[in-house]
Amino acid sequence: MKKRIASFDIYYLQVLDEKGKCDAKLAPKIPAKRLKEMYWLMLLTRAFDEKALNLQRQGRIGTYAQVKGQEACQIGSAILMQEQDLAFPSFREHGVFIARGTPLEKLFLYWGGDERGMDLGKVNVFPVSIPVGTHPLHAVGAAYAYKFQKKNAVTLAYFGDGATSEGDFHEAMNFAGVWQAPVVFICQNNQWAISTPASKQTAAKTLAQKAIAYGMRSVQVDGNDVLGVYSATKEAIENARKGKGPTLIECKTYRLGDHTTSDDARRYRSENEVKAWEKKDPITRFEKYLLSKGVLSQQLAQEMKEKAKQEVEKAVKNYESTPKASPEIIFENVYASLPANLQAQLEELKDETGSSAS
């Protein structure tokens, strides 16, 4: 006997095309005030990103990972989170931090090598995760804890296409599916895992279809379309809150900059490829839409861009005027109780620096 027992479809969602034209049938209902907030957060993220790159080139912060080109993925999703929800970022989610209310000087502080930058107080975002693909497990654990405690809260895990090649990603997906955890996985498929193209990471036609094996919903969305990301994430979060389990959202986007400031993407991708994606810029696309709807004027758009730059410059001054941390901070927040060998090293450091801190 041979019979079909299941079949699956993967849908692609795009609300705004590359010219900023909207599919009215798919457009989410968003008040003008909210639309301007989304635009502002995208501008602020871009301004922060450009300044951080310049600071790194001047030796004023350390190695930095640009987010340019991925603002729609992050703002279109993070803006939907409620105060009690928790975001789990990797190392490129500056827009998520900004959307959640992180002071810009904190982000500059972190990328300047000071872990105090991740001391965010009441901002519900986990610290930056440098290891690729490990933090989705943390997001699932937190989501399951919320479910166990009967809290009306969800978690969002952000990662790139490279993370889907890691075992941790699949473990997280499996646990999330089995536990029906209220978690939304947001894969920013920016086409490159450092220098490895997506075509060499998987034989699957989409990354979204990887959710099928774990019994969860999934969708592929135009990651440069902030309204498309918003719609997909809104549905996913609502399902999670209603106890309908997790969702994987694959945002097809592009990393316009290098992997980090230690990388030279010209060695492995063509200039024509980058230029083609520059025409799909998420901010330009959204701006065209807002102008056509009368939500923005050219003058207001320019004023908001200038304001974003001013906010960033102010944050840089605050960052660079922050008193330097003691080198002893490297021993903090690692162990609940320092092992003997590290305690001995701490005491040796204190002797060398003449510190009397405990």
N, C-alpha and C positions, 0 to 999 in steps of 0.2 A: 504494500500500500504506500502510496505517495500523495501527500496533500500539503497545501500551503497552510501553515499555522499562524503566520504573522507577516505583515508587510509594513514598510515604513517610508515616510517622506520627509525630506528636509526642505524647508521653505526659506526663500531669500526675501528680505524686507528692505525696501528703499522708499522713503517718503519724499525726500528732497533729491532731485537729480543734480548732476554736476554743475548745472547752470542756475541752481537755486529755485527751479520750478517744483511746485508741490503737487503731489497726488492727493487731491481733496478727499477722496474716499478713504484714504489711509491716515490722513492728518490727525494727530491727537489734539484734543481741545485744551489749549494752554492759554491762560490770560496774558495780555500784552505785558503786564508787569513781570510775569514769570519769564517770558521770552527775553525781555531785556536783561533780566538777571542772568540767564543762561549765556547770553552774548557777552555780558560783562565778565563773567567768570572765565569764559574762553579767552577773552582779551587779556585778562590779568594773568592767566596761565602762560600765554604766549610771551607777554612782557617779562614775566619772571624767568622764563626759559632762556630768552635771548640775553638777558642781563647775566644770568648764571654762567652761560657759555663765555661771555666776555670776561667775567671775573676769573674764570678758570684759566683763560688764556693769559691773564695778567698775574697769575699766581696768587690770587686772593681767596680762592677756594680750591678744593682738591678735584680729583677725577669726578666727572659729572656725566649723567645720562640724560640726553635731551628728550623732550616729549613732543617736539614740534611735529604736527601732522596728526596727532592722536587726541587732540583736545575734545573732539566730539564724543569719543568713546568714554571719556572720563567724566566730563561735565554732564552729558546726557543721561548718565546712569547715577552718579553720586548725588546729584541734586534731588533725586527721588527718595533718598534715605531719610528716615526720621531720626530724631535725636538719640533714641535708644538703640538704633541699629549700629552695626560695627563693620568697618571696612578693613580688609586685609590686603595691603598693597605689596607690589614688588619694589623695584628700584626706579621705576619711570613714572610713577603715579602722582606727579606733582599737582596735577589738576584735581585729583581726588582729595588730597590734603587741603588744597585751597577751597574747594567746594564745601568741605566739611568745617571750614572756619579756622584753619591753622594759620597763625600769624606768619607772614612771609619771612620775617627775620629768623624765625625758628627753622625754616627750611634752609635758609642761607647758612645758619649756624651748623646744621647737620652736615651739609655738603662742604662746609669748611673744616670738617673733621671733629666736631664737638658733639658728642652723644647727647648733650643737654638739649639739642635741637629736637630730639624725639620725646622729650618730657612735655607732653601736650595737655596735661591736665584733664579737662572735661571733654576735649575733642575726641570723639569716638573713632579713632583710626589706630590700628596697630602700628608699631614701628616698621620702618623700611625693612624688607626682607631681601638680602643680597643673594642667598642661595636660590637657584632656579627651581621652581616647582614645589618647594617644601611647604610654603604657607597655606595652600589650599586645604591641607590637612588640619591646620589650626582653625581655619574658617569653618570647616565641618564640625570640629569639636565644639566650638563656641555655639554654633547653630543648634547642635544636638542638646547642649546644656540649656539653651533658651527653651527648647521644646520640652525638655524634662521639667524645667521650672515653670512651665506654662506662661512664659513671658511673650508678649506681643512684639517680638524683635526678630530681625533677620540679619544675616551676614552676607557681604559681597566680597568675593575673592577675585582679585585682578592679577592677570598673568599674560605672558606672551605665547606665541605659537611654539617657541622652544620648550616651554614647560610641559606641553602635551607629549613630549618625547621622554619625559621623566617618569619613573615608576611611582613617585609620590603622587603625581596628578591622578593616575589611575586608581590608586588606593583611596584617595580622597573622593573620587567620583563613585567608587563602589560603596564606600561607607555612607555617603550622602544618599545614594539610591536606596540602599537597604533600610536605612533609618528614616527615610523621607524627611531629611533635615531641611529646615528653612534657610537654604543657602542658594545664592545666585553666583554661578561661575561666569566671569566675564573674560573671555580670551580675546586679547587684542592681537589679532593675526596681522602683524605689520610686515609680513613676507620674509623677514630675515631673522634668524637666531644667530646673532653676531654675523658671521659670514656664510652661514648655512641657509640656503633657500628652503622655503616650505616644501618644495617639490622633492627635496632630499630627506625630509623628515618623516613623510608619511606617503603611503600609496592611496590613501583615502581621498575622495574627491573634495570633501569638506572636513573641517575639524569639528563642526557641529555634530556630524553623525557619530562621533565617538560616544556621545551620550546615550545612543540607542542601546549599547551593550549593558548600560547600567540602569536601564529602566527609567530614564528621566526625559523631560521635554528638552527640546533644543531648537535653535533657530540661527540662521546666518543673516546678518544685517550689514548694510553698508555702514562701515565704521566711521566714515567721513560725513555722515548724515546725522546730525544731532537729534533730529526729530524721530528718525528711525530707531536710533539707540534708545531714546526716551520711551518710545512706544513698547519696544521689546522688553525693556527693563521694568517698566510699569506693570506689565502683565505678569512677568516673572516674580516680582516682589509681592504682588497681590496674591498669586497662587501660593507662594511660600507662607504668607501670613494666614491663609485659609487652611493650612495643613495639607496642601496638595503637593508638597515636596519641592525638590530642587529643579533648577533649569540651567542649561549651558547656553550662553549667548556667544557666538563667534562674530566678532566685529572685524570685518575685512577693511583694513586700513593700511597705512604705510608710514614707516619711520623715515622722515625726510632728512634727519641728521645722521651722524655716525652712531654706532652702537653706544659708545661713550667717547669722551674726549681722548681716550687712549687708543681709539680705533681710527682707521682710515678706510671708509667705505668705498672709496674710488678704486681700491684694489680688487673688489669683487662684484661691483655692480656698475651698470653703465650710466652715463650722464643723461642719456635719452630717457631711461627708465625713471630717474628722479624727476626730470622735467615734466614727464607725463603725469606723474602723481601730484606735482605742484599745482597743476591745473584743477585738481580735485580738492584743493585746500578746504578743510571744514569750516574755517572762519569766514573765508571769502564767500563760500556757498550760502552760509547762514545769513550773512550780512545782506546779500542780494535778496534773499527771501524777505527779510525784515523791512528792507527798503520798499519792496514791492507791496507789502501789506500796510505800509504807513506807520509801522511800529517804530521805525527809525527814520531819521533824516540824515543827509550827508553831514550836516553840521554836528548833530548829536553824536554820530558815529565817530567823528574826528575828536570831539571833546572827550568821549569815553576812552579812546585810545591814548590821548594825552594824560588823562587822569590815571590810567593803568600804569603808565611809565612813571608818573610822579609817586604813586603808591610804592612801586618797586624801589625807586631811588631812596625813598624814606626808609624802607625796610633795610636797605644796604647800610645806611648810616647807623641804624640801630644795631645791626649785626656787628659792624666793625667797631662799635663803641662798647660792646659787651666785654666785661673783664674776662681775660683768659682763664680757662679752667685749670685746676691743679692737675698735674700728670697722674696723680693718684686715682683720678676718676676711672682709669682703665681697669681698675680692680672692682669697680662697683657694678651692680646689676648683672653679675655673671653667676655667682653662687649665693645661696641663702646664707651659707656659712663658709668662709674661705678655707680651702684645704691648707694643710700645714706648709706645703712648699710655696704656695702663693702668698700666704701670710708672711713667710720669711722674706720673700721678694718685696712685699709692701714695706716691711720694716727697713729693708736695705735702701729702698727708694726714699723713705722718710729721712734716713740718716744722710743721704747724699744731698737732698734738697733742703735739709734743715727744718722740715715740717714737723709740727707737733700735733697735727690732726689725727684723730683716732680712726 
